[in-house]
Amino acid sequence: MIAAVVRKGRATCDVLHAALAVRRARRTVACAPLGSLVQSNAPNMPVDATTSLPTAERVVAERWGAAVDRALRWTPGDSACLVRASALRDLVIGRGLPRAEVRIGVRRGTTGFEAHAWVEQDGSSIAEPAIFQGAFASIEGVTLR
């Protein structure tokens, strides 16, 4: 019983932190020209699609990914992938995933050109919905500031 109350309290606190991160991300995306948000740099290490986050890092990523998703559902405003990725990156960097970065990818979809943003660390996606995993070709060397 007490453990359930503690879990709910922690989840509520996580969502509040995530809501603040979402608010900052929405403000950044809305106020800055998109070109100023993107930076080009050479990747620090080769991306290997078979890499996986260690269990402890995966738990942190899933916890904060869930909090960001709840915050996006409960707060009005833009919930685009760029906002989600920016908020999630900011949260996980301070909580044990310092090499997390926003990746930007493209694909040709049924409605034409499509783009998507997600968070990766060392080539492994972080808290990304299964339907998007591997669906976009990452633009190497391009990330979000």
N, C-alpha and C positions, 0 to 999 in steps of 0.2 A: 504494500500500500504506500509506504513512505517512498520507496524507489520510484513508483509511478508518478507521485507528486513531484519528485525531484526532476524526473525526465521531462514532465510537462513544463515545469518552471524553466528548465534549461532550453527547451524548444521555444518557449515564448521569448526568452531573452535573445536567442539566436535570430528569431524573426525580427525583433526590434533592431538588432544590429544590421541585419540584412536590409530592412526597410530604409535605414539611413544610407547604406551603401547604394541601394537602388536610387534613392533621391539624388545623391551626388552624381551617379552615372547618368541619370536622365538629364540633369542640369548640364553636365559636360557635353553630352551628345546633342542636346537642343541648342546650346549657346555657341559652340565652337564649330567652325567649318569642318566638314568631315576630313578633308585633306590634312588639316592640322592635327588630327587625332592619330593619324597613321604615321608610323616611322618605318624606315627601311634599314635593316641591319643584317649582317651576315649571321646565320644561325650559329650558336655557340657549339652545338654538337649535332651530329647527323641524326635525322629522325628515323627511327626504326619502329615500324608499325607493330612489331611484336612485343615491344617493351610494355611493362605494366608497372603501375605504382606499387610500392610496398604496402602491405596491409594497413599499417598505421596511417599512412598518407591517404590511402583510398577512403578510410573511415572519415577523416577530416574533410576530404573533398565531398563525399556524399552528404555529410551532415550540413555543410554550408550550401551545397547545391540545393538541397531540399528547403533550407531556410530562404534562399533567394527566390525559389519558385513560389513558396507560400507568400512571401512579401509582394511579389509581382501580382499574384492573384488578388491580394487584399488591398492594394493601393491603386488608385486611379492613375492613368497615364500610359505612356508608351511602354510596352513590354517586349520590344524587339530584341533579337538575339544580341545585338551590340550592347544594349543596356544590360542584359542579363550577364553577358560575358565580362563586361567591365566591372560590374558590382561583385561578381563571384571572384574575379582575379584579385580585387582589392581586399576582399575578406580572407581568402586563403593565403595570400602572401604574408599577412601578419599572424597566421595561425599554423605555421609549420610547412608551408609549400613556397619557399622564397623564389624558386625559379619558374613559378607559374606565369604564363604569358597568354595573351589573347591571340588566337590564330584567326586568320581570315581566309575563307575559301570560296570557290566559285564552282558552278556547274551549269550545264544547259538543261533546263527542265522543260516540262510540257508547255509552260507559259513563256518560255524564252530564258534569258540569262537570269540566274539566281545567285545570290551571295549569302554567306552565313558566317557568323563569328562564334567561336567557342574558346574554352580555356584548355591549355595543355601544359603539362610539365614533363620535360624530358621525352617528348614524343608520345605521351599517353594522355588521352583526353580526360578531363576532370568533370564528373557529374553531367555528362552529355547524354541527352535522351537517345535511346537505342536507334530510333528511326533516322537520326542525323549522323551517327557514327560511320565514318568512311564514305558518306554520301557526297562530300564536297572535296575538290582538289585544293589543297592548301597552297597559298601563294607564298613560296619560300622567301624568307628574309623580311616579311612584312608583318608587323604586329601593331598593337595599340599602345600609345604612350601611356 
